[in-house]
Amino acid sequence: MGNIMVSLRDIDESFLRSLAQQKYGGKKGSVSAVVKDALDVLKSGKTSSREHFLSFLSKGVKRQYKMYSKRAEIYD
């Protein structure tokens, strides 16, 4: 199993965490489970969700990000 580090806007992070709380009750791994559920919906072939997501990706996402020179800076 791989690990992916994702940066989200505060509002998106709050939304993701609230979904995890509602569905899984704040158990360990609940955020990962919500993301896995979302990916399963996309893989299931439900066209409206899949097309909406692919449309979103095709437009591109402009995000500002900070490059870290040392791993320890991530955890400050």
Secondary structure, 3 states (H helix, E strand, C coil): CCCCCCCCCHHHHHHHHHHHHHHHCCCCCHHHHHHHHHHHHHHCCCHHHHHHHHHHHHHCCCCCCCCCCCHHHHHC
